[in-house]
Structures are given as C-alpha cells and as structure tokens.
C-alpha cells in the first residue's frame, strides 16, 4: 500500500475510533437523522393508539423528522410487545405499553419477553378513568352505601366487565378484595354489551371505562359513585374518587406509556422524555386528549418505571387472590 493511501486509511480508522469513544451526548447531537418508529400493540382507533398519535405527531414536529405509528395488534398486546422487544436499541424504536402488559405476566406466564428486563421506561402518556357505576334501581348513592348493601346481600350483586382479565374486571376484583364484598363477576365480549346489560338491569354494577359510561350518565338509567383515579378526574367533574369515598388506597384505571428496547442510550431516552413532557403540557394537546377521553400524564422515566413495578405487584396479587384464569 502506498504511504499516502496508508495514511488516509489510518486517519479514517482513527476518526472512527474517536467518534466511538465520544460521550453519547456529543454523538446524539445529530439524533434523529431519520424517521422514528412507534409500535402500538393494538388496532388503530383504540385508546392506546389514540394516545400514541397525540404524542408521536407533535414529537415529529419538534424533531423535524417523520414519526411512524406502527399498529402490530394481536394476542391482547403480546404480538406488538414481542416485536418491540426485538427492535434495535438505537433510539429510533419505541413501544406504547398499557395496563395489559402489567397483567399478562400473571395471567399468561411463559411470555417470550419481559416487560421490565427487555425494556426501559421513557414516560407515562395518559390515563383513562374507570368509573364505578350502578343501575338506577339499586338503592345506593355512594361508595359506602354500595359496600354496606353488598355486605347485607352477599352474592346478590353482579358486576359486568369487558372480559375476564381485563382492566374493568380487575378493578371489580380489587374492590371486592379491599372492601370484603362478594359481588359476582359477569364477563362480556367488550364494554358495549356489558353496558347494555347494566342499562337493562341484568347486572347491577360496572367498573366501566370512561368512554362507555360517559354518554349514559345523564340519561337517568345509571349513576356514577366514584372514579378509580387517585385524584378527581377532569373528565368526570364532581364525582369523587373511590379512595376518598371509603376505600383508602384504591386505584384502578387504564393507562398507556412509552417504553424503549433495553439498551437504548440514556441520553436519547432523557431527551424523548423531555419532549414528551413538552407535548403533554401543551394546552391544545391537553384539550384534544381530554375530548378523546384521555387524561395527559407527563412524568419522568423513573416515575414510570416505579409505576410499572407497582402495577405488576398489585395485579399479580389480585389475580392470585381471585383465582382468575384465562382458558
């Protein structure tokens, strides 16, 4: 090799090695330099998908790069989680998890991914209230009165849900566990048929997702007693929390937040989280999300990570105590 060629080759190798050893914050200055992908493990149009699009679109505007929402639905959120766990940890791949992903390990077991080991938390996106509603014929007007009535009539009350192992089912089992009541669970194939039977009086109680309950609260056939959020919900003004109404510590609501494949550079995770918080604090975004039934919930990666751990432990206990099994 001629000396000039050799010198150019060595210089190139030296520059590459120097770049590789630079602090990531320096190398990340050019991030992103191509489109960023967000996997949503549910079909388009649902609450998790809606949250992803409310966040991803303005992030693309901040980054001046396209953002792609990739719906990989199937097996109750498992298919998308599997794909996300195998995605490159390069800062260009993210995953919108939900309450399902903290329930599945206890319901299914033997998953091909680990929601904590295979991902790092980026930030919470939104919460979706679960509302405790009762048929108008039930002679109770508060959570405390419902508890008293249920204890005086053991086994007589039934609560409908969108399906076994779903958030609205687990919310009811958590209530039973924390109050010592024995309301019977009646699973349906989705929230709509469960709500129809509540309206018709076939079931007396429902821990309903917000969008299912909201259109019917003014009709007089059902009444809301409390929300499962830890704080009062902006979507249900005037309705107290279940926790403040006689069940201290009760929390049950759906949620969605962003994860990244394990190994994603910490500097990029920090930047994405900061930009997420900017998006979720924007008044226009807040207004649009509330109109869609989602409450923005900005927070740090550390807060989201601790929340996931708490959800895993809580739902594991509820599932075990209630003997819930998926056939």
C-alpha positions as a Markdown table, in Angstrom:
| # | Residue | x | y | z |
|---|---|---|---|---|
| 1 | Unk | 0.0 | 0.0 | 0.0 |
| 2 | Unk | 1.4 | 3.4 | -0.9 |
| 3 | Unk | 2.2 | 5.7 | 2.0 |
| 4 | Unk | -0.5 | 8.3 | 1.1 |
| 5 | Unk | -3.2 | 5.6 | 1.0 |
| 6 | Unk | -1.9 | 4.1 | 4.2 |
| 7 | Unk | -2.0 | 7.5 | 5.9 |
| 8 | Unk | -5.6 | 8.1 | 4.7 |
| 9 | Unk | -6.7 | 4.7 | 5.9 |
| 10 | Unk | -5.1 | 5.1 | 9.4 |
| 11 | Unk | -6.6 | 8.6 | 9.6 |
| 12 | Unk | -10.1 | 7.3 | 8.8 |
| 13 | Unk | -9.8 | 4.5 | 11.3 |
| 14 | Unk | -8.6 | 6.9 | 14.0 |
| 15 | Unk | -11.5 | 9.2 | 13.3 |
| 16 | Unk | -14.0 | 6.3 | 13.6 |
| 17 | Unk | -12.4 | 5.2 | 16.9 |
| 18 | Unk | -12.5 | 8.7 | 18.3 |
| 19 | Unk | -16.2 | 9.0 | 17.4 |
| 20 | Unk | -17.0 | 5.7 | 19.0 |
| 21 | Unk | -15.4 | 6.9 | 22.3 |
| 22 | Unk | -17.1 | 10.3 | 22.4 |
| 23 | Unk | -19.6 | 10.8 | 25.2 |
| 24 | Unk | -23.0 | 9.9 | 23.8 |
| 25 | Unk | -24.4 | 13.3 | 24.5 |
| 26 | Unk | -22.0 | 14.6 | 21.8 |
| 27 | Unk | -22.8 | 11.9 | 19.3 |
| 28 | Unk | -26.6 | 12.3 | 20.0 |
| 29 | Unk | -26.5 | 15.9 | 18.8 |
| 30 | Unk | -27.4 | 14.7 | 15.3 |
| 31 | Unk | -30.3 | 12.5 | 16.6 |
| 32 | Unk | -32.7 | 12.0 | 15.0 |
| 33 | Unk | -31.5 | 11.9 | 11.4 |
| 34 | Unk | -34.2 | 9.6 | 10.0 |
| 35 | Unk | -37.8 | 8.6 | 10.9 |
| 36 | Unk | -38.7 | 7.4 | 14.4 |
| 37 | Unk | -40.9 | 4.3 | 14.8 |
| 38 | Unk | -43.6 | 3.8 | 17.5 |
| 39 | Unk | -45.1 | 0.3 | 17.9 |
| 40 | Unk | -48.7 | 0.2 | 19.1 |
| 41 | Unk | -49.8 | -3.3 | 20.1 |
| 42 | Unk | -53.5 | -2.7 | 19.5 |
| 43 | Unk | -55.6 | -1.8 | 16.4 |
| 44 | Unk | -56.0 | 1.8 | 15.2 |
| 45 | Unk | -58.6 | 3.9 | 16.8 |
| 46 | Unk | -58.4 | 2.5 | 20.4 |
| 47 | Unk | -57.2 | 4.4 | 23.4 |
| 48 | Unk | -53.6 | 3.3 | 23.2 |
| 49 | Unk | -53.4 | 4.1 | 19.5 |
| 50 | Unk | -55.0 | 7.5 | 20.1 |
| 51 | Unk | -52.5 | 8.3 | 22.8 |
| 52 | Unk | -49.6 | 7.3 | 20.6 |
| 53 | Unk | -50.8 | 9.5 | 17.8 |
| 54 | Unk | -51.4 | 12.5 | 20.1 |
| 55 | Unk | -47.8 | 12.2 | 21.2 |
| 56 | Unk | -45.9 | 11.0 | 18.1 |
| 57 | Unk | -47.2 | 13.6 | 15.7 |
| 58 | Unk | -46.1 | 16.6 | 17.6 |
| 59 | Unk | -42.8 | 14.9 | 18.5 |
| 60 | Unk | -42.1 | 14.7 | 14.8 |
| 61 | Unk | -42.8 | 18.4 | 14.5 |
| 62 | Unk | -40.3 | 19.0 | 17.4 |
| 63 | Unk | -37.6 | 16.8 | 15.8 |
| 64 | Unk | -38.4 | 17.8 | 12.2 |
| 65 | Unk | -38.4 | 14.2 | 11.2 |
| 66 | Unk | -41.2 | 11.8 | 10.3 |
| 67 | Unk | -42.7 | 9.7 | 13.1 |
| 68 | Unk | -44.4 | 6.4 | 12.2 |
| 69 | Unk | -47.1 | 4.7 | 14.3 |
| 70 | Unk | -47.0 | 1.0 | 13.5 |
| 71 | Unk | -50.0 | -1.0 | 14.7 |
| 72 | Unk | -49.0 | -4.6 | 15.5 |
| 73 | Unk | -52.1 | -5.9 | 17.1 |
| 74 | Unk | -52.7 | -9.5 | 18.3 |
| 75 | Unk | -53.0 | -11.7 | 21.3 |
| 76 | Unk | -54.1 | -9.0 | 23.7 |
| 77 | Unk | -51.0 | -6.9 | 23.2 |
| 78 | Unk | -48.4 | -9.7 | 23.1 |
| 79 | Unk | -47.6 | -9.6 | 19.4 |
| 80 | Unk | -46.6 | -5.9 | 19.5 |
| 81 | Unk | -44.6 | -6.3 | 22.7 |
| 82 | Unk | -42.7 | -9.2 | 21.2 |
| 83 | Unk | -41.8 | -7.2 | 18.1 |
| 84 | Unk | -40.8 | -4.2 | 20.2 |
| 85 | Unk | -38.6 | -6.3 | 22.5 |
| 86 | Unk | -36.6 | -7.4 | 19.4 |
| 87 | Unk | -36.3 | -4.0 | 17.9 |
| 88 | Unk | -32.9 | -2.3 | 17.7 |
| 89 | Unk | -32.0 | -0.3 | 20.8 |
| 90 | Unk | -30.8 | 2.6 | 18.6 |
| 91 | Unk | -33.1 | 5.4 | 19.8 |
| 92 | Unk | -35.4 | 5.1 | 16.7 |
| 93 | Unk | -37.8 | 2.4 | 18.1 |
| 94 | Unk | -40.4 | 2.9 | 20.9 |
| 95 | Unk | -43.4 | 0.9 | 22.2 |
| 96 | Unk | -46.7 | 2.1 | 23.8 |
| 97 | Unk | -47.4 | -0.3 | 26.6 |
| 98 | Unk | -50.7 | -0.4 | 28.6 |
| 99 | Unk | -52.2 | -1.9 | 31.7 |
| 100 | Unk | -52.5 | -5.2 | 29.8 |
| 101 | Unk | -48.7 | -5.5 | 29.9 |
| 102 | Unk | -48.6 | -5.5 | 33.7 |
| 103 | Unk | -51.5 | -8.0 | 33.8 |
| 104 | Unk | -50.3 | -10.5 | 31.2 |
| 105 | Unk | -47.3 | -11.9 | 33.2 |
| 106 | Unk | -49.7 | -13.1 | 35.9 |
| 107 | Unk | -52.5 | -14.2 | 33.6 |
| 108 | Unk | -50.5 | -16.0 | 30.9 |
| 109 | Unk | -46.9 | -16.7 | 32.1 |
| 110 | Unk | -44.3 | -18.1 | 29.7 |
| 111 | Unk | -44.2 | -14.8 | 27.7 |
| 112 | Unk | -41.3 | -14.5 | 25.2 |
| 113 | Unk | -40.4 | -11.1 | 26.5 |
| 114 | Unk | -40.1 | -9.5 | 30.0 |
| 115 | Unk | -41.8 | -6.1 | 30.3 |
| 116 | Unk | -39.1 | -4.9 | 32.8 |
| 117 | Unk | -35.9 | -6.7 | 31.6 |
| 118 | Unk | -36.4 | -6.2 | 27.8 |
| 119 | Unk | -37.5 | -2.5 | 28.0 |
| 120 | Unk | -36.5 | 0.8 | 29.7 |
| 121 | Unk | -39.2 | 3.3 | 30.7 |
| 122 | Unk | -39.5 | 6.5 | 28.8 |
| 123 | Unk | -42.6 | 8.1 | 30.3 |
| 124 | Unk | -46.2 | 7.8 | 31.1 |
| 125 | Unk | -48.5 | 9.1 | 28.3 |
| 126 | Unk | -52.1 | 9.1 | 29.5 |
| 127 | Unk | -54.6 | 7.6 | 31.9 |
| 128 | Unk | -58.2 | 6.5 | 31.1 |
| 129 | Unk | -60.6 | 6.6 | 34.1 |
| 130 | Unk | -62.5 | 3.6 | 35.3 |
| 131 | Unk | -65.8 | 4.7 | 36.7 |
| 132 | Unk | -67.9 | 2.8 | 39.3 |
| 133 | Unk | -71.5 | 3.0 | 38.0 |
| 134 | Unk | -74.7 | 1.3 | 39.3 |
| 135 | Unk | -78.2 | 0.7 | 37.8 |
| 136 | Unk | -80.7 | 3.3 | 38.9 |
| 137 | Unk | -82.8 | 0.8 | 40.7 |
| 138 | Unk | -80.0 | -0.1 | 43.2 |
| 139 | Unk | -80.8 | 1.9 | 46.4 |
| 140 | Unk | -77.3 | 3.3 | 46.9 |
| 141 | Unk | -75.9 | 6.8 | 46.2 |
| 142 | Unk | -72.4 | 6.5 | 47.4 |
| 143 | Unk | -69.5 | 4.0 | 47.5 |
| 144 | Unk | -70.0 | 3.5 | 51.3 |
| 145 | Unk | -73.7 | 2.7 | 50.7 |
| 146 | Unk | -72.8 | 0.2 | 48.0 |
| 147 | Unk | -70.3 | -1.6 | 50.3 |
| 148 | Unk | -73.0 | -1.8 | 53.0 |
| 149 | Unk | -75.6 | -3.0 | 50.6 |
| 150 | Unk | -73.3 | -5.7 | 49.1 |
| 151 | Unk | -72.4 | -6.9 | 52.6 |
| 152 | Unk | -76.1 | -7.1 | 53.6 |
| 153 | Unk | -76.9 | -9.0 | 50.4 |
| 154 | Unk | -73.9 | -11.3 | 49.9 |
| 155 | Unk | -73.7 | -12.8 | 46.5 |
| 156 | Unk | -76.8 | -10.9 | 45.2 |
| 157 | Unk | -75.0 | -8.2 | 43.3 |
| 158 | Unk | -73.2 | -8.8 | 40.0 |
| 159 | Unk | -70.8 | -6.6 | 38.1 |
| 160 | Unk | -70.3 | -6.7 | 34.4 |
| 161 | Unk | -66.9 | -6.3 | 32.6 |
| 162 | Unk | -65.5 | -6.1 | 29.1 |
| 163 | Unk | -64.0 | -9.6 | 29.6 |
| 164 | Unk | -62.1 | -11.9 | 32.0 |
| 165 | Unk | -58.7 | -10.5 | 33.0 |
| 166 | Unk | -59.3 | -7.0 | 31.5 |
| 167 | Unk | -59.0 | -3.8 | 33.4 |
| 168 | Unk | -62.7 | -3.4 | 34.2 |
| 169 | Unk | -62.8 | -7.0 | 35.6 |
| 170 | Unk | -59.7 | -6.5 | 37.7 |
| 171 | Unk | -61.0 | -3.2 | 39.0 |
| 172 | Unk | -64.0 | -5.0 | 40.4 |
| 173 | Unk | -62.0 | -7.8 | 41.9 |
| 174 | Unk | -59.7 | -5.2 | 43.6 |
| 175 | Unk | -62.8 | -3.6 | 45.0 |
| 176 | Unk | -64.1 | -6.9 | 46.3 |
| 177 | Unk | -60.7 | -7.6 | 47.9 |
| 178 | Unk | -60.3 | -4.2 | 49.6 |
| 179 | Unk | -63.8 | -4.0 | 50.9 |
| 180 | Unk | -64.6 | -7.6 | 51.8 |
| 181 | Unk | -67.6 | -7.7 | 49.4 |
| 182 | Unk | -68.6 | -10.6 | 47.2 |
| 183 | Unk | -70.0 | -9.2 | 44.0 |
| 184 | Unk | -70.2 | -11.8 | 41.3 |
| 185 | Unk | -68.3 | -11.2 | 38.0 |
| 186 | Unk | -70.1 | -11.5 | 34.7 |
| 187 | Unk | -67.8 | -11.2 | 31.7 |
| 188 | Unk | -68.9 | -9.9 | 28.3 |
| 189 | Unk | -67.2 | -9.7 | 24.9 |
| 190 | Unk | -66.4 | -6.0 | 25.2 |
| 191 | Unk | -67.6 | -2.9 | 27.0 |
| 192 | Unk | -70.6 | -2.2 | 24.8 |
| 193 | Unk | -72.6 | -5.4 | 25.6 |
| 194 | Unk | -71.7 | -5.1 | 29.3 |
| 195 | Unk | -73.0 | -1.5 | 29.4 |
| 196 | Unk | -76.2 | -2.6 | 27.6 |
| 197 | Unk | -76.9 | -5.2 | 30.3 |
| 198 | Unk | -76.2 | -2.7 | 33.0 |
| 199 | Unk | -78.7 | -0.2 | 31.4 |
| 200 | Unk | -81.2 | -3.1 | 31.2 |
| 201 | Unk | -80.6 | -4.1 | 34.8 |
| 202 | Unk | -79.3 | -7.6 | 34.0 |
| 203 | Unk | -76.2 | -6.6 | 36.1 |
| 204 | Unk | -76.3 | -4.0 | 38.8 |
| 205 | Unk | -72.8 | -2.7 | 38.9 |
| 206 | Unk | -70.0 | -2.0 | 36.5 |
| 207 | Unk | -66.5 | -0.7 | 36.7 |
| 208 | Unk | -66.7 | 0.9 | 33.3 |
| 209 | Unk | -64.1 | 2.6 | 31.1 |
| 210 | Unk | -64.8 | 6.3 | 30.8 |
| 211 | Unk | -66.0 | 6.4 | 27.2 |
| 212 | Unk | -68.5 | 3.6 | 27.8 |
| 213 | Unk | -70.0 | 5.3 | 30.8 |
| 214 | Unk | -70.0 | 9.0 | 29.8 |
| 215 | Unk | -72.8 | 9.0 | 27.3 |
| 216 | Unk | -75.3 | 7.3 | 29.7 |
| 217 | Unk | -74.7 | 9.3 | 32.9 |
| 218 | Unk | -77.2 | 12.0 | 32.0 |
| 219 | Unk | -80.0 | 9.5 | 31.0 |
| 220 | Unk | -81.0 | 8.5 | 34.5 |
| 221 | Unk | -80.6 | 4.8 | 34.0 |
| 222 | Unk | -77.2 | 4.6 | 35.7 |
| 223 | Unk | -75.4 | 6.7 | 38.3 |
| 224 | Unk | -71.7 | 7.2 | 39.0 |
| 225 | Unk | -70.4 | 6.6 | 42.5 |
| 226 | Unk | -66.7 | 7.1 | 42.1 |
| 227 | Unk | -63.7 | 7.1 | 39.9 |
| 228 | Unk | -60.7 | 4.8 | 40.2 |
| 229 | Unk | -58.1 | 7.5 | 39.7 |
| 230 | Unk | -56.0 | 8.6 | 42.7 |
| 231 | Unk | -57.2 | 12.2 | 42.1 |
| 232 | Unk | -60.5 | 13.5 | 40.9 |
| 233 | Unk | -60.9 | 13.1 | 37.1 |
| 234 | Unk | -61.1 | 16.2 | 34.9 |
| 235 | Unk | -63.4 | 14.0 | 32.6 |
| 236 | Unk | -65.9 | 13.4 | 35.5 |
| 237 | Unk | -66.2 | 16.6 | 37.4 |
| 238 | Unk | -68.0 | 16.3 | 40.7 |
| 239 | Unk | -67.5 | 12.6 | 41.0 |
| 240 | Unk | -65.3 | 11.7 | 44.0 |
| 241 | Unk | -62.5 | 9.1 | 43.9 |
| 242 | Unk | -63.3 | 5.7 | 45.2 |
| 243 | Unk | -60.3 | 6.0 | 47.5 |
| 244 | Unk | -61.7 | 9.1 | 49.2 |
| 245 | Unk | -65.2 | 7.5 | 49.5 |
| 246 | Unk | -64.5 | 4.7 | 51.9 |
| 247 | Unk | -61.8 | 2.6 | 50.2 |
| 248 | Unk | -58.4 | 4.2 | 51.1 |
| 249 | Unk | -55.6 | 3.4 | 48.7 |
| 250 | Unk | -57.9 | 2.1 | 45.9 |
| 251 | Unk | -56.5 | 2.8 | 42.4 |
| 252 | Unk | -57.8 | 1.2 | 39.2 |
| 253 | Unk | -57.6 | 2.9 | 35.8 |
| 254 | Unk | -56.3 | 2.1 | 32.4 |
| 255 | Unk | -53.2 | 3.8 | 31.1 |
| 256 | Unk | -50.6 | 4.0 | 28.3 |
| 257 | Unk | -47.0 | 4.9 | 28.4 |
| 258 | Unk | -43.9 | 4.7 | 26.3 |
| 259 | Unk | -41.1 | 2.2 | 26.6 |
| 260 | Unk | -37.9 | 1.6 | 24.6 |
| 261 | Unk | -35.9 | -1.5 | 23.9 |
| 262 | Unk | -33.4 | -2.3 | 26.7 |
| 263 | Unk | -30.0 | -0.7 | 25.9 |
| 264 | Unk | -31.5 | 2.4 | 24.2 |
| 265 | Unk | -29.0 | 5.2 | 25.0 |
| 266 | Unk | -29.9 | 7.0 | 28.2 |
| 267 | Unk | -29.3 | 10.4 | 26.7 |
| 268 | Unk | -31.8 | 9.8 | 24.0 |
| 269 | Unk | -34.4 | 8.4 | 26.5 |
| 270 | Unk | -33.9 | 11.6 | 28.5 |
| 271 | Unk | -34.4 | 13.8 | 25.5 |
| 272 | Unk | -37.5 | 11.9 | 24.3 |
| 273 | Unk | -39.0 | 12.1 | 27.8 |
| 274 | Unk | -38.4 | 15.8 | 28.0 |
| 275 | Unk | -40.0 | 16.4 | 24.6 |
| 276 | Unk | -42.9 | 14.1 | 25.6 |
| 277 | Unk | -43.5 | 16.3 | 28.7 |
| 278 | Unk | -43.5 | 19.4 | 26.5 |
| 279 | Unk | -46.1 | 17.8 | 24.2 |
| 280 | Unk | -48.3 | 16.6 | 27.1 |
| 281 | Unk | -48.2 | 20.0 | 28.7 |
| 282 | Unk | -49.3 | 21.9 | 25.6 |
| 283 | Unk | -52.8 | 23.3 | 26.1 |
| 284 | Unk | -54.0 | 22.3 | 22.7 |
| 285 | Unk | -52.8 | 18.7 | 23.2 |
| 286 | Unk | -54.4 | 18.6 | 26.6 |
| 287 | Unk | -57.7 | 19.8 | 25.2 |
| 288 | Unk | -57.7 | 17.3 | 22.4 |
| 289 | Unk | -56.8 | 14.4 | 24.6 |
| 290 | Unk | -59.5 | 15.2 | 27.1 |
| 291 | Unk | -62.0 | 15.4 | 24.3 |
| 292 | Unk | -60.9 | 11.8 | 23.3 |
| 293 | Unk | -61.3 | 10.5 | 26.9 |
| 294 | Unk | -57.6 | 10.5 | 27.8 |
| 295 | Unk | -56.0 | 12.5 | 30.6 |
| 296 | Unk | -52.4 | 13.5 | 29.8 |
| 297 | Unk | -50.0 | 12.3 | 32.5 |
| 298 | Unk | -46.4 | 13.6 | 32.0 |
| 299 | Unk | -43.7 | 12.3 | 34.2 |
| 300 | Unk | -40.1 | 11.1 | 34.4 |
| 301 | Unk | -38.7 | 7.7 | 33.3 |
| 302 | Unk | -38.0 | 6.9 | 36.9 |
| 303 | Unk | -41.6 | 7.6 | 37.9 |
| 304 | Unk | -43.0 | 5.5 | 35.1 |
| 305 | Unk | -40.6 | 2.6 | 35.9 |
| 306 | Unk | -41.7 | 2.6 | 39.6 |
| 307 | Unk | -45.4 | 2.8 | 38.5 |
| 308 | Unk | -44.9 | -0.3 | 36.3 |
| 309 | Unk | -43.4 | -2.3 | 39.1 |
| 310 | Unk | -46.3 | -1.3 | 41.4 |
| 311 | Unk | -48.8 | -2.3 | 38.8 |
| 312 | Unk | -47.2 | -5.7 | 38.3 |
| 313 | Unk | -47.2 | -6.4 | 42.0 |
| 314 | Unk | -50.8 | -5.2 | 42.5 |
| 315 | Unk | -52.4 | -7.1 | 39.7 |
| 316 | Unk | -50.4 | -10.2 | 40.5 |
| 317 | Unk | -51.9 | -10.3 | 44.0 |
| 318 | Unk | -55.5 | -9.5 | 42.7 |
| 319 | Unk | -55.3 | -12.3 | 40.1 |
| 320 | Unk | -53.9 | -14.8 | 42.6 |
| 321 | Unk | -56.4 | -14.0 | 45.3 |
| 322 | Unk | -59.4 | -14.1 | 42.9 |
| 323 | Unk | -58.2 | -17.2 | 41.2 |
| 324 | Unk | -58.5 | -15.6 | 37.8 |
| 325 | Unk | -57.6 | -17.9 | 34.9 |
| 326 | Unk | -57.7 | -17.4 | 31.1 |
| 327 | Unk | -59.0 | -20.5 | 29.4 |
